[in-house]
Amino acid sequence: MTEDKLPPPFLGPLMPCYNRHDIAFERGEGVQLFDTSGRRYLDFAAGIAVNALGHAHPHLVAALQGQAAKLWHTSNMYHIPAQERLAERLVDHSFADGVFFTNSGVEAMECAIKLARRYHYATGNPGRYEVIAFHGAFHGRSLATIAAAGKEKLVEGFGPMLTGFDQVPFFDLEAARAAITDQTAAILVEPVQGEGGIVPVQPQQLKDLRALCDQHGVLLILDEIQCGMGRTGRLFAHEWAGIEPDIVASAKGIGSGFPLGACLAKAHVACHLGVGTHGSTYGGNPLAMAVGNAVMDVMLAPGFMDDVCDRADYLRAGLVRLKANYGHILRDVRGLGLMLGLEFDRPARPLITQLMQDGLLVAQSGENVIRLLPPLIITRADIDEALATLTRLLDGLLPTEETS
């Protein structure tokens, strides 16, 4: 091995997978986080859209503590009543007829991909196994999901890639139509791209995609891991388009901090995932189900989604005002609900560091986009505080002559 090919020294004990900010937190309360020195931060990252109900939500804490004192795990060899209850609630409030519980979003996506292939196998078309996805997508970091996204930075060094995946430009319906063959099993899309820059698919585009899938006997899979569970002001983001997908992958907000995911499907698809075709050791265990049901208690409460929409409108209006005043720096405000992206004229990471130093936590999306993913329980006062912090950041980015 030549000197320029030598690997970096391993300093351990953690594998060096993450480019972490130099900060650690010890407790949270609602929309606030407190670091190990006791300093307070306003959390507009929410664990990358995970902490949908904020930190230490009293109803979730009570549910977890109560279940922890009774039963943690039994496995899916036995009935788990709370699992059946959560599945029934998800079915009652969605397009779906069946649910499979997982521990994470990537496992939900794996289930969705397997389910699409299994459906065509079981209905006499085993040659239909390919999935069409869109450029800019992110569906997880398993071998199948990085192959689905096809991004060079995700697949580099992990080849050869799994076959059966194709990508077309986002959101080019004619390219998707041209890519469909006798081997196509499904089309996969995020209703709002998360890692791809917070780019929403327009309602009419989703309707057209649904029609395209119907025309060719292709299943429609939606990745709602980040944009689902109230993030857009509806339980599922595709509800804004008035369509019904065949399969949806859900996670993040469904457990609001507890590791939980779900694959939801229509009956004509779900029925083909029979005994022995799929499974999960921890998926749907009593601890996870206690939290998932507690999350649903809150999200299904009358007026909750209306409040999310109200806060989302208030936040977007403030951000649009900032763009009007700082348009040469803040190029675009986009997204849906409380999943918003701010596109800047420069790299985002240094700006994220500055905001963190000023007490506001946000996330990155792509090279120059900041993600705002606050808990769904934010107040207008929280939003005003965040807007004030963003204003100070933008003022500091102005050329000297504009601030003199």
C-alpha positions as CSV (number, residue, x, y, z in Angstrom):
1,M,0.0,0.0,0.0
2,T,1.4,3.4,-1.0
3,E,1.8,6.2,1.5
4,D,-1.0,8.2,-0.1
5,K,-3.3,5.3,0.3
6,L,-2.7,4.6,3.9
7,P,-5.9,4.7,6.0
8,P,-6.3,7.4,8.7
9,P,-5.3,6.2,12.2
10,F,-8.1,4.7,14.1
11,L,-8.5,6.5,17.5
12,G,-11.6,4.6,18.7
13,P,-13.6,3.5,20.5
14,L,-16.4,4.8,18.1
15,M,-16.1,4.2,14.4
16,P,-15.5,7.6,12.7
17,C,-18.8,7.7,10.8
18,Y,-20.1,11.1,11.9
19,N,-18.9,14.7,11.5
20,R,-20.2,15.7,14.9
21,H,-20.5,19.3,16.3
22,D,-18.5,19.8,19.4
23,I,-21.4,19.7,21.8
24,A,-23.3,17.2,24.0
25,F,-26.7,17.4,25.6
26,E,-27.8,16.0,29.0
27,R,-31.5,16.9,29.1
28,G,-34.4,18.3,27.2
29,E,-37.8,19.9,27.9
30,G,-40.3,20.6,25.2
31,V,-38.6,22.5,22.4
32,Q,-35.5,23.2,24.5
33,L,-32.2,21.3,25.0
34,F,-29.6,21.8,27.6
35,D,-26.0,20.9,27.1
36,T,-23.6,19.5,29.7
37,S,-22.7,23.0,31.0
38,G,-26.4,23.9,31.4
39,R,-26.7,26.2,28.5
40,R,-30.1,26.3,26.8
41,Y,-30.8,25.9,23.1
42,L,-33.9,26.1,21.0
43,D,-34.2,22.8,19.1
44,F,-35.3,23.3,15.4
45,A,-33.6,20.1,14.4
46,A,-35.6,17.7,16.6
47,G,-33.1,14.8,16.1
48,I,-33.6,15.2,12.3
49,A,-37.4,15.2,12.5
50,V,-37.5,12.5,15.1
51,N,-38.6,14.3,18.3
52,A,-42.0,15.3,16.8
53,L,-43.4,15.9,20.3
54,G,-40.3,17.5,21.7
55,H,-38.3,16.3,24.6
56,A,-39.5,14.6,27.7
57,H,-43.2,14.9,26.7
58,P,-45.0,14.0,29.9
59,H,-47.5,11.6,28.2
60,L,-44.7,9.7,26.4
61,V,-42.6,9.6,29.6
62,A,-45.5,8.2,31.6
63,A,-46.3,5.6,28.9
64,L,-42.7,4.4,28.7
65,Q,-42.2,4.3,32.4
66,G,-45.4,2.4,33.0
67,Q,-44.6,-0.2,30.3
68,A,-41.0,-0.5,31.5
69,A,-42.2,-1.6,34.9
70,K,-44.4,-4.3,33.4
71,L,-42.9,-5.9,30.3
72,W,-40.2,-5.0,27.8
73,H,-40.0,-7.8,25.3
74,T,-41.5,-11.1,24.4
75,S,-40.9,-11.5,20.6
76,N,-43.4,-11.9,17.8
77,M,-43.8,-15.6,18.6
78,Y,-46.7,-14.3,20.8
79,H,-49.6,-11.8,20.5
80,I,-48.7,-8.3,21.5
81,P,-52.0,-6.5,22.2
82,A,-50.6,-3.0,22.1
83,Q,-49.1,-3.8,18.7
84,E,-52.5,-4.8,17.3
85,R,-54.0,-1.6,18.8
86,L,-51.4,0.6,17.2
87,A,-51.8,-1.1,13.9
88,E,-55.6,-0.7,14.0
89,R,-55.2,3.0,14.8
90,L,-52.8,3.6,11.9
91,V,-55.1,1.7,9.6
92,D,-58.2,3.6,10.8
93,H,-56.4,6.9,10.1
94,S,-54.6,6.1,6.8
95,F,-54.9,4.6,3.4
96,A,-53.5,1.3,4.7
97,D,-55.1,-2.1,5.6
98,G,-52.0,-3.7,7.1
99,V,-48.9,-2.7,9.1
100,F,-45.5,-4.3,9.8
101,F,-43.5,-2.8,12.7
102,T,-39.8,-2.2,12.5
103,N,-37.1,-0.5,14.6
104,S,-36.1,2.1,12.1
105,G,-36.8,3.8,8.8
106,V,-34.3,1.8,6.8
107,E,-36.0,-1.4,8.0
108,A,-39.3,0.0,7.0
109,M,-37.9,0.7,3.5
110,E,-36.4,-2.8,3.3
111,C,-39.8,-4.2,4.1
112,A,-41.4,-2.0,1.4
113,I,-39.0,-3.1,-1.3
114,K,-39.4,-6.8,-0.3
115,L,-43.2,-6.4,-0.3
116,A,-43.2,-4.9,-3.8
117,R,-41.2,-7.8,-5.2
118,R,-43.2,-10.3,-3.2
119,Y,-46.5,-8.9,-4.6
120,H,-45.5,-9.4,-8.2
121,Y,-44.0,-12.8,-7.5
122,A,-47.3,-13.9,-5.8
123,T,-49.5,-12.5,-8.6
124,G,-47.6,-14.4,-11.3
125,N,-45.1,-11.8,-12.4
126,P,-41.8,-12.8,-10.8
127,G,-39.8,-10.9,-13.4
128,R,-41.1,-7.6,-12.1
129,Y,-38.6,-6.7,-9.4
130,E,-37.1,-3.4,-10.4
131,V,-37.8,-0.1,-8.5
132,I,-37.6,3.3,-10.1
133,A,-36.5,6.2,-7.8
134,F,-35.6,9.8,-8.3
135,H,-32.3,11.8,-8.2
136,G,-31.7,13.5,-5.0
137,A,-33.5,10.9,-2.9
138,F,-32.3,9.4,0.4
139,H,-34.0,6.2,1.6
140,G,-31.5,4.9,4.1
141,R,-28.1,3.3,4.3
142,S,-28.6,-0.4,3.8
143,L,-27.3,-2.0,0.6
144,A,-30.7,-2.0,-1.0
145,T,-31.6,1.6,0.0
146,I,-28.3,3.1,-1.2
147,A,-28.8,1.3,-4.4
148,A,-32.3,2.8,-4.7
149,A,-31.0,6.3,-4.2
150,G,-27.9,5.7,-6.4
151,K,-26.0,8.7,-5.0
152,E,-22.2,8.4,-5.6
153,K,-21.4,9.5,-2.0
154,L,-23.6,6.8,-0.6
155,V,-22.5,3.9,-2.8
156,E,-18.8,4.6,-3.1
157,G,-16.8,1.8,-1.7
158,F,-19.8,-0.5,-1.2
159,G,-20.0,-2.1,-4.6
160,P,-21.0,-4.0,-6.5
161,M,-24.4,-2.5,-6.1
162,L,-27.5,-4.6,-5.7
163,T,-29.3,-4.8,-9.1
164,G,-33.0,-3.9,-9.6
165,F,-32.9,-0.1,-9.1
166,D,-33.0,2.8,-11.6
167,Q,-33.1,6.5,-11.0
168,V,-34.6,9.3,-13.1
169,P,-34.4,13.1,-12.7
170,F,-36.6,14.6,-10.0
171,F,-39.6,15.0,-10.6
172,D,-39.6,14.1,-14.3
173,L,-42.8,12.1,-15.0
174,E,-41.9,11.5,-18.6
175,A,-38.5,10.1,-17.7
176,A,-40.3,7.8,-15.2
177,R,-42.7,6.8,-17.9
178,A,-39.9,6.0,-20.3
179,A,-38.0,4.0,-17.6
180,I,-40.9,1.6,-17.0
181,T,-40.4,-1.8,-18.5
182,D,-41.9,-5.3,-18.1
183,Q,-39.5,-5.7,-15.1
184,T,-40.7,-2.7,-13.2
185,A,-42.3,-3.5,-9.8
186,A,-42.7,-0.1,-8.2
187,I,-41.9,3.6,-8.3
188,L,-40.5,5.0,-5.1
189,V,-40.6,8.7,-4.1
190,E,-40.4,10.9,-1.0
191,P,-43.4,13.4,-1.0
192,V,-40.8,15.9,0.3
193,Q,-37.2,15.1,-0.3
194,G,-35.3,15.5,3.0
195,E,-31.6,15.0,2.3
196,G,-32.1,16.3,-1.3
197,G,-32.7,19.9,-0.2
198,I,-36.3,19.9,1.2
199,V,-38.0,19.7,-2.2
200,P,-41.7,18.9,-2.1
201,V,-43.5,17.0,-4.8
202,Q,-46.5,19.1,-5.9
203,P,-50.0,17.5,-5.3
204,Q,-50.8,17.3,-9.0
205,Q,-47.4,15.6,-9.6
206,L,-48.3,12.9,-7.1
207,K,-51.7,12.5,-8.7
208,D,-50.1,12.0,-12.1
209,L,-47.6,9.5,-10.7
210,R,-50.4,7.5,-9.1
211,A,-52.2,7.4,-12.5
212,L,-49.0,6.4,-14.2
213,C,-48.5,3.5,-11.8
214,D,-52.1,2.4,-12.3
215,Q,-51.7,2.5,-16.0
216,H,-48.7,0.2,-16.0
217,G,-49.6,-2.1,-13.1
218,V,-46.8,-0.7,-11.0
219,L,-46.9,-0.2,-7.3
220,L,-46.4,3.3,-5.7
221,I,-44.1,3.3,-2.7
222,L,-43.9,6.5,-0.7
223,D,-41.0,7.1,1.7
224,E,-42.6,9.2,4.5
225,I,-39.9,8.5,7.1
226,Q,-39.1,12.2,7.5
227,C,-42.2,13.9,6.1
228,G,-44.8,11.8,7.7
229,M,-46.5,11.6,11.1
230,G,-47.8,15.2,11.3
231,R,-44.7,16.9,10.0
232,T,-46.6,18.6,7.1
233,G,-49.8,19.2,9.1
234,R,-51.4,15.9,8.1
235,L,-50.7,12.5,9.5
236,F,-49.2,11.5,6.2
237,A,-47.8,14.0,3.6
238,H,-49.5,12.4,0.6
239,E,-52.9,13.3,2.1
240,W,-52.4,16.8,0.7
241,A,-52.6,15.3,-2.8
242,G,-55.7,13.2,-2.1
243,I,-54.1,10.0,-3.3
244,E,-53.6,6.5,-1.9
245,P,-50.3,4.8,-2.3
246,D,-49.8,1.1,-2.2
247,I,-47.0,1.1,0.4
248,V,-45.6,3.7,2.8
249,A,-42.5,3.5,4.9
250,S,-42.8,5.5,8.2
251,A,-40.5,6.1,11.1
252,K,-38.9,9.0,13.0
253,G,-42.0,10.9,14.4
254,I,-44.0,7.7,14.9
255,G,-41.9,7.0,18.0
256,S,-40.9,10.6,18.7
257,G,-37.5,9.5,19.9
258,F,-38.0,5.9,20.6
259,P,-36.7,3.6,17.9
260,L,-39.8,2.7,15.9
261,G,-40.8,2.3,12.2
262,A,-43.6,0.9,10.2
263,C,-44.4,-0.4,6.7
264,L,-48.0,0.3,5.8
265,A,-49.7,-1.3,2.8
266,K,-53.0,-1.8,1.1
267,A,-54.7,-5.2,1.5
268,H,-54.0,-6.4,-2.0
269,V,-50.3,-6.0,-1.3
270,A,-50.1,-6.7,2.5
271,C,-51.7,-10.1,2.1
272,H,-48.7,-11.5,0.3
273,L,-46.3,-11.0,3.2
274,G,-47.2,-14.4,4.8
275,V,-45.7,-16.5,7.6
276,G,-42.0,-16.9,7.2
277,T,-41.5,-14.3,4.5
278,H,-40.4,-11.5,6.8
279,G,-39.7,-10.8,10.4
280,S,-38.1,-8.7,13.1
281,T,-36.8,-9.7,16.5
282,Y,-37.5,-6.3,18.2
283,G,-40.0,-4.8,15.8
284,G,-43.3,-4.0,17.6
285,N,-42.2,-5.0,21.1
286,P,-44.2,-3.8,24.1
287,L,-41.9,-0.9,24.9
288,A,-42.1,0.5,21.4
289,M,-45.8,0.0,21.2
290,A,-46.4,1.8,24.4
291,V,-44.6,4.9,23.1
292,G,-46.2,4.6,19.6
293,N,-49.7,4.5,21.0
294,A,-48.9,7.5,23.3
295,V,-47.7,9.4,20.2
296,M,-51.0,8.6,18.5
297,D,-52.9,9.8,21.5
298,V,-51.4,13.2,21.1
299,M,-51.4,13.4,17.3
300,L,-55.0,12.3,17.0
301,A,-56.3,14.7,19.6
302,P,-58.8,17.2,18.2
303,G,-57.1,20.3,16.9
304,F,-53.5,19.0,17.0
305,M,-53.0,19.0,13.2
306,D,-54.7,22.4,12.9
307,D,-52.2,23.8,15.4
308,V,-49.3,22.3,13.4
309,C,-50.7,24.0,10.2
310,D,-51.1,27.3,12.1
311,R,-47.5,27.2,13.4
312,A,-46.2,26.2,10.0
313,D,-48.0,29.1,8.3
314,Y,-46.6,31.5,10.9
315,L,-43.1,30.2,10.5
316,R,-43.1,30.3,6.8
317,A,-44.5,33.9,6.7
318,G,-41.6,35.0,8.9
319,L,-39.1,33.2,6.7
320,V,-40.6,34.8,3.6
321,R,-40.1,38.2,5.1
322,L,-36.5,37.3,5.8
323,K,-36.0,36.3,2.2
324,A,-37.6,39.6,1.0
325,N,-35.0,41.5,3.1
326,Y,-32.0,39.3,2.5
327,G,-32.7,37.8,-0.9
328,H,-29.1,38.0,-2.1
329,I,-28.0,35.7,0.8
330,L,-31.2,33.7,1.5
331,R,-32.1,32.5,-2.0
332,D,-35.1,30.3,-1.3
333,V,-37.6,29.2,1.3
334,R,-39.3,25.9,0.5
335,G,-40.9,22.9,2.0
336,L,-44.2,21.9,3.5
337,G,-45.6,22.3,7.0
338,L,-42.9,22.2,9.6
339,M,-40.4,20.7,7.2
340,L,-38.7,23.8,5.7
341,G,-35.5,24.4,3.8
342,L,-33.5,27.7,3.6
343,E,-31.2,27.8,0.6
344,F,-28.3,30.1,1.0
345,D,-25.7,31.5,-1.4
346,R,-22.9,29.7,0.5
347,P,-22.2,26.4,2.3
348,A,-24.6,25.7,5.1
349,R,-22.4,24.0,7.7
350,P,-20.6,27.2,8.9
351,L,-23.9,28.9,9.2
352,I,-25.3,26.0,11.3
353,T,-22.3,26.3,13.6
354,Q,-23.0,30.1,14.0
355,L,-26.6,29.5,14.8
356,M,-25.7,26.8,17.3
357,Q,-23.4,29.3,19.0
358,D,-26.3,31.7,19.2
359,G,-28.5,29.0,20.8
360,L,-30.5,27.7,17.7
361,L,-30.1,24.1,16.6
362,V,-30.9,23.3,12.9
363,A,-29.9,20.6,10.4
364,Q,-28.3,20.5,7.0
365,S,-29.7,19.3,3.7
366,G,-27.3,19.2,0.8
367,E,-24.4,21.6,0.5
368,N,-26.1,25.0,1.0
369,V,-29.6,24.3,2.5
370,I,-30.5,24.6,6.2
371,R,-33.3,22.3,7.4
372,L,-35.8,23.6,9.9
373,L,-37.5,20.6,11.6
374,P,-38.9,21.9,14.9
375,P,-41.0,19.7,17.2
376,L,-44.7,19.9,16.2
377,I,-45.5,21.4,19.6
378,I,-43.7,24.7,19.0
379,T,-45.4,27.9,20.0
380,R,-45.4,31.3,18.2
381,A,-43.0,32.5,20.9
382,D,-40.6,29.8,19.9
383,I,-40.8,30.8,16.3
384,D,-40.3,34.4,17.1
385,E,-37.1,33.5,19.0
386,A,-35.8,31.4,16.0
387,L,-36.6,34.2,13.5
388,A,-34.7,36.7,15.7
389,T,-31.7,34.4,15.7
390,L,-31.8,33.9,12.0
391,T,-32.1,37.7,11.5
392,R,-28.9,38.2,13.5
393,L,-27.2,35.6,11.4
394,L,-28.3,37.3,8.2
395,D,-27.3,40.7,9.5
396,G,-23.8,39.3,10.2
397,L,-23.5,38.1,6.6
398,L,-24.3,41.5,5.0
399,P,-21.4,43.3,3.4
400,T,-19.9,46.0,5.6
401,E,-21.3,48.8,3.5
402,E,-24.8,47.5,4.0
403,T,-24.5,47.5,7.8
404,S,-22.8,50.9,8.1
